[in-house]
Amino acid sequence: MSINIELENGQVAEVKAGITPLDLTDDAGVSKNKVVAAKLDNEIIELNRPLELGGKLEFILKGSSKDALHVLRHTTAHVMAQAVMRLFKDVEFAIGPTIEDGFYYDFDLEHTLSPEDFEAIEAEMQNIIKTDYPIIRMETDGEGAEKIFGEQRSEFKRELLAGLKGEPVSFYTQDDFTDLCRGPHLTSTGQIGAFKLLSVAGAYWRGNEVNPMLQRIYGTAFFDRKELKVYLRQLEEAKKRDHRKIGAKLDLFSFQPEAPGSAFWHPNGSVVFEQVLSYMREKLFEYDYDEIKTPLILNEQLWRDSGHWDHYRNNMFFTKIDEKDFAVRPMNCPSGTRVFKNGYYSYRDLPIRMAEFGIVHRHEKSGVLNGLFRVRSFTMDDAHIYCTPDQAQDEVTLCIKLLQEVYEAFGFTDYQYELSTRPEKSIGTDEMWEQAESVLEKALEANGIEYQVNHGDGAFYGPKIDVHISDAIKRSWQCATVQIDFSMPERFELSFVDAEGKKLPPVMLHRAILGSMERFIGILIEHYAGKFPTWLAPLQAVVLPISPEKFGDYANGIVSDLRRIGLRVKADMRNESLNKRIRDNQKQYVPYMLVVGEREIAEGTVNVRRRDGVQVSEPMKVEVFAAELIEEIGNRSLELTIGSENQ
């Protein structure tokens, strides 16, 4: 039987069924030494997978692309599992997926794994890679799978097999190791480049506390050893910037057992939070948003109507009021629709832009909680835009313009865009989804924005644009999202009156710029390593009298004057040496330290030192310092400007 394969160069090859992607590399003009896998109609497959059906074939080349690293790391996870099996014998395997920066594998075995085992495991992995075992894929059914399992311990794999409900299943074998797995993988173990095992942790099977506790090894892999070294250096730098450590050092926030997964903001942290919030409110006013507030707890029927009951119930908290079922909101959008529905709108009134800094709660497993990055309660900088279909593309463009301005204000200038399309489980018609995806595509292309398509990764109610920002050490963070929703307006019977007097459902855009405020502030802390720009800093200046007894009154007078004009300033009157107080405030990353003594009192000046060690050469009049600090803050400068050469 012949099949037609469309190659990347536009050529359509009529070939025999059973041919492999590797056989077609020459026709596609691709070097066999550079290719690691292929995509057939967007499904990643191995180079040695027989092609039984036609379609569009693309090749995945070595490098740092998401797909190439996925295949490499998935294969490295199997090699690690094989090494653990060889070293510790009686091992039962659970799952071994790839994650954002690497991979892990979960094991059940008597030996307690620790980092001290990594040297032996890595050595055995190197042996497996050096031997270059071919990786062979075999597809079978449930009965065949049971034969492969045989007498080996495979309780977890059998549970996974039962969930496949009679579908064909695949196994991958490399020498003495065989694993139930969907793939994809490299064609042999020798193709693995550089790898490193990173940590070991406990993990419940399927993330459920009632299930057995397993042992999980995390690792990462790259095609190039230089890339691995860069990543490991980045990990070391990330440890220094850990927002949890810096948050404790600067007294920004804490977590308490009375509310697991919810941040307690201390005075310093509240200042940062409110400064971010204040800036966002300025931008909302500039872009003609109205701010609303809606209840935290809403009845069950709303969540059934919205679709969250069917698609998101496991992540929600529930309660009863007057014997009726209510839910604590995990998202703001359904309650926001109530405000829109309460009004009457003509097409001339649209677009309506409603923003809400709404607190939401999501039932995250305790094992995944991670400082401000993964919490159970957080504030979303949500907005919902109601517009006509003709306005949708322009509104998406405005969202893109807004997010770019916001990110640059916070010091993020490198970001990537992703377009996520319809997932398997979704609501709405095919026509709705096609129209929604088309609007997002056109908005990105009209603005000359390069983007990656994530097939099947959209929200259940609509496709979305996700934006990833890069921080100071080149880590990527997904923050902004712009989602277009033709479904929820119909489900909630939202409407506007068109030019002919007909009631029509509006298009609804869901958009967040920062995403979770808590998470974004965690990113800011690590991006700046706690050294916030002056406009964000909890304390903008500290006055240090050389002798608190002699010059304390002058210092307190300066504090009063500066606070009166809105500057965050205090005096450090501790009975410590001046040098110690300077060092202590530098360690707290206070932008400016104002040293005062007899000369400064006589001249009405302050001696300005910066946290970076720069000392302004001449004392400054208090009013001059105040004016320059107000200018720096007003410009939202990302650098300290007082005393800088290019000031």
N, C-alpha and C positions, 0 to 999 in steps of 0.2 A: 504494500500500500504506500502511496506517495502522500506527502504532506507539504504544505507551503510554509516556509519560514521567512519572515520579513526581517532583514538584517538592519543594523544601525545605519549603514551607508545607503539605505534605500533599496538595495537589491533584494529581490524576492527569489529565494532558492527553492526549487522543487526537489525534494530529497526523499529518500526512503524512510519510513517510520522506523524508529529505533536508533537513528543516528544521534550522536551526542553533541552538546554545544562545543566540546573540545574539537570535534571533527570540523566545525564550521568557522574556527578562528581565522584560518587563512582567507576564506571567502569574505570575512568581515574586515580583513586587514588588521587583525589584532594579534599581538605577539603572545605566544603561548607562555612565555616566561613572566609576563606581566598580569595575566588574567587569573583570578582566583575563584570566580563563580559566574553565574549568568542569571538573567531574569527572563522568564517567559511570561509575557503578558503581566508584568509586574510581580510575578511570584519568583522569589529567589530559589534557584536550584543549583545542584552540583554540576560541575563541568562534565562529569561522566554519567549523568542521568540520561537514559534513553528518552528521546522525544517521540511521543506517540501521537501528539496532536500538533497542528500548526499554530502559528501565532507570531507575535513580535518578539524577537530575541535581542536582548542587550547583554553586553559583557561588563562585569564588575572587575575593575583593575586594582592591583595592589595600591595601597595608600591609606589615607586617613578618612576616606568616605565612610559614612555611617554603615552602609551595606557591607563594605569590605571588612571593616572591623568586626561587624556582627558575625560574619562567617568565620573569621580567624578566631575570635574569642570563644565562640561556641565549640569549635574544634579543640581549643586549648582546654576548655572545661572537661571535655571527654578524656584528654590526655592526662589531666590532673586526676580524674577519677580512676583511670587505669593505674596510675602510679600508686594511689592510695590503696587500691585493691591488692597490688603486688606486695606492698610493704606490710599491710595489716591484715591480709587474708580474709577473715570473716567480716565482710563489709556488705551492708545493704544500701543501695543507692536510691535516693529520692529524686530530686530534680536538679538540673544544672543549667540554668538559663544565662543569657547575657544580660547585663545591666548597662546603665549609661556609660560608665567608664571602665567596664571590665566584665567580669563573670563571677559566678559562685557555683558551688555544688554542695548539696546537703547529704550527709552520711549518717547511718546508724551503725556504730561499732563500739566495742568494749573499750578500746584504747581512747584515752582523753587527748584529743588533738590540742596542740599548742604551737606557738611560733617556733619553738625549738625543733619541731618536726619539719619545718619548711625546707631546711637544707637537704635532708634526705629525700623529701618528695620532689623537690626541684631537680635533684640529681637524677632521679629515676625518670622524670619527665624528659630530661635532656637525652637519656638513653633511648627513650621511645621515639623522640624526634629524630635523633641521629640514625636510628635503624630504618626510618622512613617507611613505616607500615602503610600499605594501601588501605583506604577507608572504603568499605563496601556497604552499599545500601541494599536492604532487602525489604520487600513489601509483602505482607501476609495478612491473614485474618485473625480473629480471636483464637481459633483453635490452633493455628500455627504459632501464635504468640505463646500460648500455654506450653507448647512443646519446647520452644526456645527457652522459656523460663526454667523448665525442668524442675529440678529439686532445689535450685538456688533460692536464697532468701529474696523475695521480691514482692512483699506485701504492698509496698507503696506503688510499685509499677503496675501491679494487678488492679489496684484501685483506680489508677489513671486509665488503664485499659477498659475497665468497666464503664467509665464515663464516655468512652468513644462510641458506645451503642452500635456495635457491629460495623463501624467504618473500617476501611482498610488501614492497617497500621504499619509503620516502618521501623526497622531496627538498623543500627549502624555497628559494624564490626571492624576492629583494628587488632589483629593478632588474637590475643587471649581475652579481649574485652568486647562485650556486646551490650548495647544499650537501646532500650525502647526510646525512640526520639523522632520528632518531626523533621529534624535537620534545619537548615542546610549545613553542609560541612565542606572543608577542603577535600581534595581527592587523596591526600596522603599526609601523614603526620610530619613528614620532613619539610612541608611548606610553612610550618609555624616559625615565626621570627623570634622576637625577643619577648620574654614574659617575666612576671614577678608575682609571687604569692604575697598578699598584703596583710591579711588578718584572719582570725578565726573567731566565731561567735556561735551562740546557741540560737536555734530557730525552731519554732513549732511547725510540724507538718501542716502544710497549707495555711500557715499563719494563724491557726486556731489553737487557743490555749488548752483546749480539752484533748488535743492530739499529742502524740509523743514528741518529746524534745529531741531534735537532731543536732548534729554538729556541722557548721557551715564554714567552708574556707572561701575567702574572697581572693581574687587575683585580677590581673590585667595583662593584656598582650598587645603588641604592636608589630608591624612588619619590619620596622627599623629600630635598631638598638638606640640610636640617637633620640628617637621619639619617646622611647621608654624612659631614657634618662631625663628628658625634659619633663615628662609627666611626674616622675618620682620627685624631682626638684619642686615641682608645683605642689605636690602633696605635702612636702616639708614646709613650704611657705604657707600652705593652707592651714596647717596645724598652728602656726604662729598667729594666724589671723582668725582663728576659731571665734566666732561671735559669742559663743557661750562663755569662753574665758575672758574675752574683752568686755562682755556685758557685765560680768562679775567685777572685773577690775575697775570699770568706770561707774559701777553702781547704776546700771541702766535698767535691768529687769531681773526677775528671778522666777523660778517655778516652785510651787509648793504642793505638798501631798494632798491638800484639801481640794485642789482643782487640777488634777493631772492633765497635762497637755494644754494648759491655758497660762498665758504669761501674766505676771504681776508687774506692771510698769512702775518703776521707782521714779522719784522726781526728775532725775537726770534723763531717764529714758522717755518720760512723758514729754519733756521739752522737745526731744528729737521727733517723737511721734507727732506732736502738734505742729512743728515746723513743716514737716512733710505734708500734713493735712492742710495747713494754711496755704502752702504753695499750690497744692492741687485745687483748692477752692478758687484761688486767683485765676487759674487756667480755665476752670469750669465757667467762671463769669465771663472771661474773654471769649470763650467758644459758645456762649449763649445756652448754658445748661441751667435748669431749675433743680434745686436740691430738695429731696423729699426724705421722710423718715417713715418707716413702716414697722409693724409689730414683729417681735422676735418669735412668738408662738402663734401658730395658725391651725385651724382645724384640719382634720384628716382629709375632708372632701376636696379642699384646695389642692392638696398634693396628689390626690387621685386624678383630678381634672388636668393638672399640669403634666402628668406622666411620670413624675418623680416616684410615685408609689410603686410603679411597676419596674422602674429602671434604676432607682437610687435608694430604695428603702433600707438596704443593709447598712448604709452609711449615715442613717438618721437617728436622732434621739426622739423618744416619744414620752408623752405624759397624758394624764387624764384630768379634765376639768369638768365638774358637774356630771361625772360619769360618762363624759364624751371624750373621744380620742382626739388628741392634738399632737402636732409635731413641732419641734424646735427647728427653725428653718436652716437648711444646709446651703441655700442659695436665696438671693434677693428677688429674682425675676418674677415669681408668681405673685408675691405681695405687691410688687411694683405695678403689675397690670391692674390691680384693684384701683389704684389712683387714676390711671389713664381711663379706665372704664367709668369712673365716677364723673368724667367730664363729657362735653359734647364738642366734636371737632369737625370743622369743614376742611376740605383739602387745602384751603388757603392758610389754615393754622399749622399745617405740617411743614417741616418736621418738628415734633415735640421731643426734646432731649431732657430726660429725667435722670438725675444722678443720686446715688445713695451710698454713703459710707456706712454700710450695714454690717452688723455683727452676725456671723453665721457659725453654726456648730456642725461638725462632722465627726462621725463615730470612727475614728482612726484606731487601729490596733496599738496597744501600748508599746509593742516591739518596734514600731516604725516612727514613734515620736522622736523628734530631733530638734531640740532647741526651738528657735523661731521658725525654722524651715519646715517643720511638720508638726502642726498643733491641732487641737480639737476645736478651739474657738479662735476666730480671727475676724478682722475687719476687711471687707472687700471694698475697693474703690470702684464700685459698680456703676454702670449707667445703662439705660435702655432708651433706645431711640426709635420712635414710631414715625414712619414716613411712607410716602407712596412708592410703588415699585420704581417709578422713574427717578426718584430721589436717592434710591438706595446706594448706587455707585458713588455719588458725590459724598454721601454721608460716610461711607467707608473711607474715602480719600481724606476727609476731615479727621477721622479717627487716626489714620496713619500720620497725618501732619501733627496732630496733638501729641501722639506718643513719641515722635521724634524730638519734638521740642522739650518734652518732659525729661526724656532720657539724657539729652545733652545738658540740661540744667543740673542734673545730678552727676554728670561726669562720665556717662556711658555713650560712647560714640561708635561702637562696633556692635552691630546687631544683624541677625539673620531672620528671614521670614519663612514660615512654613504654611502651606495650605493643606488642611486636613479635610478629607472627603467623607462621604457617608459610611457609617459603621454598619456591621451586620444587624445589630439591634437598633432600630430607629423608629421614629414616628413621622407621619407625613407621606405625601404621595411622591411618586417618581418625578412628576412634573415640578413639584415644589423644590425638590433637591437639585434637579438640573438647573433650574432658574437661580437658586441660591448660590450654587457653586460657580455659575457663570458670572454673577455679579462680583464675587470676590476675585475671580481670575482677572476680569476686566479692570477692576480697580488697581490691582497690583501691576498689571501690564501698562495701564495708562500712566502710571507714575514711574515707569522704568525700573521697577523693583524686581530683582532676581529672587526666586523662591523655589523651595523644594516641596514636592507634593507628597504628603503622607496619606496614602490610600487607606481608607477605612478607619481613620483616627479622629473623625469629627465627633461632636457631641450628639447625643441621641436625637436632639431636636433640630440640628442644623449643622452645616459645615462651618469652618472657622479658619481665621488667620491667626497663627501663634507667632509671637516675636521672642527671640532669644537674644539676650544681651550678654556681652563679654565683659568680665570685670578686670581689675588691675593685673591679675595673674592669669588672664586668658581662659578662665572658666566660663562656661556657658550656662545661663539661667533663663528658663522660660518665664516670662512675666506677662506681657500684654496679650490680650486675645480680643479678636473682633469676630463675632458670630452672627450669622444672618439666619433668621427664623421666620419661616412662612407658616409654621404649624401652630405655635402657641396662641397667636392672635385669633385663629379660628376656634381653637379649643376653648378659649375664654370669651368668645363672641365679642371681641374688640372690633370697633368700627370707626370709620370716618365717612363723611358725606362727600361724594365726588361732585364734579361740575354739573352733572346731570341729575343731581339729587338722590343718587343711589347710595345705599350703605355698603361699604366695602371694608374688608379687613386690611389693616395697615401691615406693612412689612415691619418686623421688629428686629432691631439690632441689639445684641448684647455686647457690651464692651467693657473691658477693664484695662487700665494702663499699668498700674503697679501690681495688680492682682491682690494677693494678700498683703495688707500693710505690714503685718508682723514679719512675713518672709522678706519683703522688700527692705525693711530696715535691717534685718539680719544680713542681707546682701550688701547694703551700704556699709555696715560695720566692718565686714570683711574686705570690701573694696578699698576702704580708706584705712584699714587696720586700726580703727578707732580714732584716727586723726581727722575728724570731721572738718569740712570747710567751716569758716567762722559763722556763716549764717545758720548752720545746722548744729553747731557745738552747744552742748548743754550750758557751759560757762564760756563766755567769750573773752573775758579778761579777768585777771585777779590783781588786786593792789597789794603790794608787799612793802610795808614800812620796814626800814632797816632796823629800827627799834620800835616795837609796838607801843611801848610805854611813852616814848618821846613824840613819835610821829603818827600815832594811831588816830588822833582826831582828824588830821589832814587826810589820811587814807580813807576814813569813813566819810568824810565830806566829798571826796572824789567819787566814791561808790554811790552816794546819794544822788549826786549830779548826773552821773552816767545812767543810773537806773531810771531816773526821772525822764530821760529821753528814750527809754525802751531798750537799753543795752543790758545784757545779762552779765553782771559784774558782782564780785564780792571781795572782801578784804581777808587776807590770811594773817590772823593775829596770833598764831600759835607761838608758844615760847620755845622756838627752835631757831637755829642759826639761819641767816638769810640764804646761804647756799643750799641748805637742806630744804628750805621751803621752795626755792627755785626748782631744785631737782624734783621734789614731790609733785609740783604743778606741771612740770614738763612730762612726768610719767602719767599724769592725768590728761595729757594732750590739750591743756588749755592754750588757745592760740596766742594770747598776749599776756605778758607779765609786766606790771607797772611798778617799778621800784621807786620808792620815795624816801627822802631824808631831808636833812637841813637845807641843802642847796635847792631842792625841788620846792620846798615850802617857800623859800625866799623868792623864787622865780615864777611860782605858779605852774610848775611843769611836772612831767613824769618821765622817768628813765625807762624806755621801752625795750623789752627783750621778747623774742619770739620763741615758740616751742621748738623750732628747728635749730636753735642756738644762735641765730642772728641777733645782734644787738644794734639798735639804731644808734648811730654815732653821736648824735646830739640829743639832749633832753627835748621833749616836745611840750608845748603849751597844752594844757588839758583840753581846751576847746578845739585845738587843731587835731589832737589825737581822736577826739570824739567825732569830728567831722569826717576824718579819713576812715574811721571804723564804720560809721554809718554808710559811707559810700561803698566800702567793700561789701557790707552786708546787703545794701540795696541792690548792688549789681549781682548779688549771689555768686561772687567770685569763688572759684574752686581752689584758689591759691591764697596764701597770706600776702597781702599787698603792702602793708605798712612797713617801710624800711627796705622794700625790694628795689633793685636798681632800675627796673623798667616801670616803676610806679608812675 
